[in-house]
């Protein structure tokens, strides 16, 4: 799991598997949140 977090930070993506959420960070754009329901 630690590897996924490190890779996501480098790519501008944060994952929260327990909540099934993904946050996408891009330069000069507000973060986007995606939820799998």
PDB file of N, H, CA, C and O in Angstrom:
ATOM      1  N   UNK A   1       0.825  -1.187   0.000  1.00  0.00           N
ATOM      2  CA  UNK A   1       0.000   0.000   0.000  1.00  0.00           C
ATOM      3  C   UNK A   1       0.871   1.252   0.000  1.00  0.00           C
ATOM      4  O   UNK A   1       0.546   2.245  -0.652  1.00  0.00           O
ATOM      5  N   UNK A   2       1.962   1.198   0.725  1.00  0.00           N
ATOM      6  H   UNK A   2       2.226   0.392   1.255  1.00  0.00           H
ATOM      7  CA  UNK A   2       2.865   2.352   0.810  1.00  0.00           C
ATOM      8  C   UNK A   2       3.377   2.749  -0.575  1.00  0.00           C
ATOM      9  O   UNK A   2       3.506   3.935  -0.877  1.00  0.00           O
ATOM     10  N   UNK A   3       3.667   1.756  -1.409  1.00  0.00           N
ATOM     11  H   UNK A   3       3.562   0.793  -1.164  1.00  0.00           H
ATOM     12  CA  UNK A   3       4.152   2.038  -2.766  1.00  0.00           C
ATOM     13  C   UNK A   3       3.102   2.780  -3.583  1.00  0.00           C
ATOM     14  O   UNK A   3       3.435   3.689  -4.344  1.00  0.00           O
ATOM     15  N   UNK A   4       1.839   2.401  -3.432  1.00  0.00           N
ATOM     16  H   UNK A   4       1.568   1.663  -2.814  1.00  0.00           H
ATOM     17  CA  UNK A   4       0.768   3.062  -4.178  1.00  0.00           C
ATOM     18  C   UNK A   4       0.665   4.529  -3.789  1.00  0.00           C
ATOM     19  O   UNK A   4       0.465   5.386  -4.650  1.00  0.00           O
ATOM     20  N   UNK A   5       0.797   4.824  -2.518  1.00  0.00           N
ATOM     21  H   UNK A   5       0.958   4.128  -1.818  1.00  0.00           H
ATOM     22  CA  UNK A   5       0.716   6.207  -2.045  1.00  0.00           C
ATOM     23  C   UNK A   5       1.884   7.010  -2.600  1.00  0.00           C
ATOM     24  O   UNK A   5       1.685   8.119  -3.096  1.00  0.00           O
ATOM     25  N   UNK A   6       3.091   6.475  -2.526  1.00  0.00           N
ATOM     26  H   UNK A   6       3.253   5.574  -2.122  1.00  0.00           H
ATOM     27  CA  UNK A   6       4.263   7.184  -3.048  1.00  0.00           C
ATOM     28  C   UNK A   6       4.137   7.443  -4.545  1.00  0.00           C
ATOM     29  O   UNK A   6       4.407   8.552  -5.005  1.00  0.00           O
ATOM     30  N   UNK A   7       3.734   6.438  -5.302  1.00  0.00           N
ATOM     31  H   UNK A   7       3.516   5.536  -4.928  1.00  0.00           H
ATOM     32  CA  UNK A   7       3.578   6.607  -6.747  1.00  0.00           C
ATOM     33  C   UNK A   7       2.478   7.608  -7.057  1.00  0.00           C
ATOM     34  O   UNK A   7       2.627   8.429  -7.963  1.00  0.00           O
ATOM     35  N   UNK A   8       1.391   7.554  -6.329  1.00  0.00           N
ATOM     36  H   UNK A   8       1.270   6.888  -5.593  1.00  0.00           H
ATOM     37  CA  UNK A   8       0.296   8.492  -6.544  1.00  0.00           C
ATOM     38  C   UNK A   8       0.710   9.923  -6.280  1.00  0.00           C
ATOM     39  O   UNK A   8       0.307  10.828  -7.009  1.00  0.00           O
ATOM     40  N   UNK A   9       1.506  10.141  -5.253  1.00  0.00           N
ATOM     41  H   UNK A   9       1.834   9.405  -4.661  1.00  0.00           H
ATOM     42  CA  UNK A   9       1.964  11.492  -4.955  1.00  0.00           C
ATOM     43  C   UNK A   9       2.829  12.035  -6.079  1.00  0.00           C
ATOM     44  O   UNK A   9       2.751  13.219  -6.405  1.00  0.00           O
ATOM     45  N   UNK A  10       3.643  11.194  -6.668  1.00  0.00           N
ATOM     46  H   UNK A  10       3.707  10.231  -6.403  1.00  0.00           H
ATOM     47  CA  UNK A  10       4.478  11.626  -7.792  1.00  0.00           C
ATOM     48  C   UNK A  10       3.637  11.955  -9.018  1.00  0.00           C
ATOM     49  O   UNK A  10       3.976  12.858  -9.782  1.00  0.00           O
ATOM     50  N   UNK A  11       2.546  11.229  -9.206  1.00  0.00           N
ATOM     51  H   UNK A  11       2.270  10.495  -8.585  1.00  0.00           H
ATOM     52  CA  UNK A  11       1.698  11.417 -10.385  1.00  0.00           C
ATOM     53  C   UNK A  11       0.600  12.455 -10.170  1.00  0.00           C
ATOM     54  O   UNK A  11      -0.090  12.818 -11.123  1.00  0.00           O
ATOM     55  N   UNK A  12       0.423  12.934  -8.955  1.00  0.00           N
ATOM     56  H   UNK A  12       0.983  12.639  -8.181  1.00  0.00           H
ATOM     57  CA  UNK A  12      -0.636  13.895  -8.672  1.00  0.00           C
ATOM     58  C   UNK A  12      -1.965  13.223  -8.383  1.00  0.00           C
ATOM     59  O   UNK A  12      -3.027  13.784  -8.654  1.00  0.00           O
ATOM     60  N   UNK A  13      -1.900  12.012  -7.828  1.00  0.00           N
ATOM     61  H   UNK A  13      -1.038  11.557  -7.608  1.00  0.00           H
ATOM     62  CA  UNK A  13      -3.115  11.260  -7.524  1.00  0.00           C
ATOM     63  C   UNK A  13      -3.004  10.725  -6.104  1.00  0.00           C
ATOM     64  O   UNK A  13      -1.970  10.178  -5.720  1.00  0.00           O
ATOM     65  N   UNK A  14      -4.066  10.884  -5.325  1.00  0.00           N
ATOM     66  H   UNK A  14      -4.906  11.329  -5.636  1.00  0.00           H
ATOM     67  CA  UNK A  14      -4.122  10.285  -3.999  1.00  0.00           C
ATOM     68  C   UNK A  14      -5.280   9.299  -3.975  1.00  0.00           C
ATOM     69  O   UNK A  14      -6.380   9.618  -4.428  1.00  0.00           O
ATOM     70  N   UNK A  15      -5.037   8.101  -3.448  1.00  0.00           N
ATOM     71  H   UNK A  15      -4.143   7.842  -3.080  1.00  0.00           H
ATOM     72  CA  UNK A  15      -6.058   7.064  -3.375  1.00  0.00           C
ATOM     73  C   UNK A  15      -6.467   6.831  -1.933  1.00  0.00           C
ATOM     74  O   UNK A  15      -5.628   6.852  -1.033  1.00  0.00           O
ATOM     75  N   UNK A  16      -7.756   6.609  -1.712  1.00  0.00           N
ATOM     76  H   UNK A  16      -8.438   6.592  -2.443  1.00  0.00           H
ATOM     77  CA  UNK A  16      -8.262   6.224  -0.396  1.00  0.00           C
ATOM     78  C   UNK A  16      -9.105   4.972  -0.605  1.00  0.00           C
ATOM     79  O   UNK A  16     -10.323   5.061  -0.765  1.00  0.00           O
ATOM     80  N   UNK A  17      -8.455   3.790  -0.604  1.00  0.00           N
ATOM     81  H   UNK A  17      -7.466   3.717  -0.474  1.00  0.00           H
ATOM     82  CA  UNK A  17      -9.161   2.549  -0.930  1.00  0.00           C
ATOM     83  C   UNK A  17     -10.354   2.258  -0.022  1.00  0.00           C
ATOM     84  O   UNK A  17     -11.383   1.783  -0.501  1.00  0.00           O
ATOM     85  N   UNK A  18     -10.239   2.532   1.265  1.00  0.00           N
ATOM     86  H   UNK A  18      -9.403   2.918   1.654  1.00  0.00           H
ATOM     87  CA  UNK A  18     -11.335   2.225   2.184  1.00  0.00           C
ATOM     88  C   UNK A  18     -12.600   3.009   1.839  1.00  0.00           C
ATOM     89  O   UNK A  18     -13.707   2.485   1.960  1.00  0.00           O
ATOM     90  N   UNK A  19     -12.443   4.246   1.417  1.00  0.00           N
ATOM     91  H   UNK A  19     -11.543   4.672   1.319  1.00  0.00           H
ATOM     92  CA  UNK A  19     -13.589   5.082   1.042  1.00  0.00           C
ATOM     93  C   UNK A  19     -13.868   5.032  -0.456  1.00  0.00           C
ATOM     94  O   UNK A  19     -14.832   5.627  -0.938  1.00  0.00           O
ATOM     95  N   UNK A  20     -13.008   4.310  -1.191  1.00  0.00           N
ATOM     96  H   UNK A  20     -12.225   3.826  -0.798  1.00  0.00           H
ATOM     97  CA  UNK A  20     -13.131   4.188  -2.656  1.00  0.00           C
ATOM     98  C   UNK A  20     -13.126   5.562  -3.319  1.00  0.00           C
ATOM     99  O   UNK A  20     -13.961   5.861  -4.172  1.00  0.00           O
ATOM    100  N   UNK A  21     -12.161   6.398  -2.905  1.00  0.00           N
ATOM    101  H   UNK A  21     -11.482   6.156  -2.212  1.00  0.00           H
ATOM    102  CA  UNK A  21     -12.026   7.754  -3.426  1.00  0.00           C
ATOM    103  C   UNK A  21     -10.677   7.929  -4.114  1.00  0.00           C
ATOM    104  O   UNK A  21      -9.680   7.303  -3.754  1.00  0.00           O
ATOM    105  N   UNK A  22     -10.683   8.798  -5.109  1.00  0.00           N
ATOM    106  H   UNK A  22     -11.493   9.307  -5.401  1.00  0.00           H
ATOM    107  CA  UNK A  22      -9.455   9.188  -5.797  1.00  0.00           C
ATOM    108  C   UNK A  22      -9.449  10.704  -5.907  1.00  0.00           C
ATOM    109  O   UNK A  22     -10.439  11.305  -6.325  1.00  0.00           O
ATOM    110  N   UNK A  23      -8.342  11.318  -5.535  1.00  0.00           N
ATOM    111  H   UNK A  23      -7.538  10.830  -5.196  1.00  0.00           H
ATOM    112  CA  UNK A  23      -8.156  12.761  -5.697  1.00  0.00           C
ATOM    113  C   UNK A  23      -7.092  12.972  -6.761  1.00  0.00           C
ATOM    114  O   UNK A  23      -6.022  12.367  -6.702  1.00  0.00           O
ATOM    115  N   UNK A  24      -7.385  13.833  -7.739  1.00  0.00           N
ATOM    116  H   UNK A  24      -8.255  14.324  -7.786  1.00  0.00           H
ATOM    117  CA  UNK A  24      -6.450  14.118  -8.826  1.00  0.00           C
ATOM    118  C   UNK A  24      -5.999  15.565  -8.706  1.00  0.00           C
ATOM    119  O   UNK A  24      -6.820  16.481  -8.666  1.00  0.00           O
ATOM    120  N   UNK A  25      -4.690  15.762  -8.650  1.00  0.00           N
ATOM    121  H   UNK A  25      -4.022  15.018  -8.683  1.00  0.00           H
ATOM    122  CA  UNK A  25      -4.098  17.091  -8.531  1.00  0.00           C
ATOM    123  C   UNK A  25      -3.350  17.420  -9.809  1.00  0.00           C
ATOM    124  O   UNK A  25      -2.496  16.654 -10.256  1.00  0.00           O
ATOM    125  N   UNK A  26      -3.679  18.579 -10.402  1.00  0.00           N
ATOM    126  H   UNK A  26      -4.373  19.201 -10.039  1.00  0.00           H
ATOM    127  CA  UNK A  26      -2.992  19.034 -11.612  1.00  0.00           C
ATOM    128  C   UNK A  26      -2.559  20.477 -11.403  1.00  0.00           C
ATOM    129  O   UNK A  26      -3.237  21.223 -10.695  1.00  0.00           O
ATOM    130  N   UNK A  27      -1.463  20.881 -11.992  1.00  0.00           N
ATOM    131  H   UNK A  27      -0.913  20.275 -12.567  1.00  0.00           H
ATOM    132  CA  UNK A  27      -0.993  22.262 -11.839  1.00  0.00           C
ATOM    133  C   UNK A  27      -2.049  23.264 -12.307  1.00  0.00           C
ATOM    134  O   UNK A  27      -2.670  23.083 -13.354  1.00  0.00           O
ATOM    135  N   UNK A  28      -2.239  24.309 -11.526  1.00  0.00           N
ATOM    136  H   UNK A  28      -1.734  24.455 -10.676  1.00  0.00           H
ATOM    137  CA  UNK A  28      -3.125  25.425 -11.861  1.00  0.00           C
ATOM    138  C   UNK A  28      -4.593  25.032 -12.011  1.00  0.00           C
ATOM    139  O   UNK A  28      -5.357  25.766 -12.638  1.00  0.00           O
ATOM    140  N   UNK A  29      -5.004  23.902 -11.456  1.00  0.00           N
ATOM    141  H   UNK A  29      -4.383  23.305 -10.947  1.00  0.00           H
ATOM    142  CA  UNK A  29      -6.401  23.464 -11.510  1.00  0.00           C
ATOM    143  C   UNK A  29      -6.798  22.987 -10.113  1.00  0.00           C
ATOM    144  O   UNK A  29      -5.997  22.360  -9.420  1.00  0.00           O
ATOM    145  N   UNK A  30      -8.032  23.281  -9.701  1.00  0.00           N
ATOM    146  H   UNK A  30      -8.683  23.790 -10.264  1.00  0.00           H
ATOM    147  CA  UNK A  30      -8.502  22.794  -8.408  1.00  0.00           C
ATOM    148  C   UNK A  30      -8.505  21.263  -8.399  1.00  0.00           C
ATOM    149  O   UNK A  30      -8.773  20.637  -9.425  1.00  0.00           O
ATOM    150  N   UNK A  31      -8.209  20.659  -7.244  1.00  0.00           N
ATOM    151  H   UNK A  31      -7.991  21.167  -6.411  1.00  0.00           H
ATOM    152  CA  UNK A  31      -8.223  19.194  -7.155  1.00  0.00           C
ATOM    153  C   UNK A  31      -9.611  18.639  -7.482  1.00  0.00           C
ATOM    154  O   UNK A  31     -10.627  19.261  -7.170  1.00  0.00           O
ATOM    155  N   UNK A  32      -9.641  17.473  -8.108  1.00  0.00           N
ATOM    156  H   UNK A  32      -8.816  16.968  -8.361  1.00  0.00           H
ATOM    157  CA  UNK A  32     -10.894  16.797  -8.425  1.00  0.00           C
ATOM    158  C   UNK A  32     -11.007  15.544  -7.573  1.00  0.00           C
ATOM    159  O   UNK A  32     -10.022  14.842  -7.342  1.00  0.00           O
ATOM    160  N   UNK A  33     -12.221  15.273  -7.109  1.00  0.00           N
ATOM    161  H   UNK A  33     -13.020  15.843  -7.296  1.00  0.00           H
ATOM    162  CA  UNK A  33     -12.476  14.089  -6.293  1.00  0.00           C
ATOM    163  C   UNK A  33     -13.413  13.158  -7.058  1.00  0.00           C
ATOM    164  O   UNK A  33     -14.445  13.584  -7.577  1.00  0.00           O
ATOM    165  N   UNK A  34     -13.040  11.888  -7.120  1.00  0.00           N
ATOM    166  H   UNK A  34     -12.202  11.542  -6.698  1.00  0.00           H
ATOM    167  CA  UNK A  34     -13.860  10.872  -7.768  1.00  0.00           C
ATOM    168  C   UNK A  34     -14.191   9.807  -6.735  1.00  0.00           C
ATOM    169  O   UNK A  34     -13.310   9.335  -6.016  1.00  0.00           O
ATOM    170  N   UNK A  35     -15.468   9.428  -6.663  1.00  0.00           N
ATOM    171  H   UNK A  35     -16.183   9.812  -7.247  1.00  0.00           H
ATOM    172  CA  UNK A  35     -15.919   8.428  -5.701  1.00  0.00           C
ATOM    173  C   UNK A  35     -16.615   7.302  -6.453  1.00  0.00           C
ATOM    174  O   UNK A  35     -17.495   7.548  -7.278  1.00  0.00           O
ATOM    175  N   UNK A  36     -16.219   6.070  -6.166  1.00  0.00           N
ATOM    176  H   UNK A  36     -15.505   5.870  -5.495  1.00  0.00           H
ATOM    177  CA  UNK A  36     -16.870   4.899  -6.750  1.00  0.00           C
ATOM    178  C   UNK A  36     -17.993   4.483  -5.813  1.00  0.00           C
ATOM    179  O   UNK A  36     -17.748   4.092  -4.672  1.00  0.00           O
ATOM    180  N   UNK A  37     -19.216   4.568  -6.296  1.00  0.00           N
ATOM    181  H   UNK A  37     -19.415   4.886  -7.223  1.00  0.00           H
ATOM    182  CA  UNK A  37     -20.355   4.240  -5.421  1.00  0.00           C
ATOM    183  C   UNK A  37     -21.057   3.003  -5.861  1.00  0.00           C
ATOM    184  O   UNK A  37     -22.034   2.592  -5.235  1.00  0.00           O
TER     185      UNK A  37
END
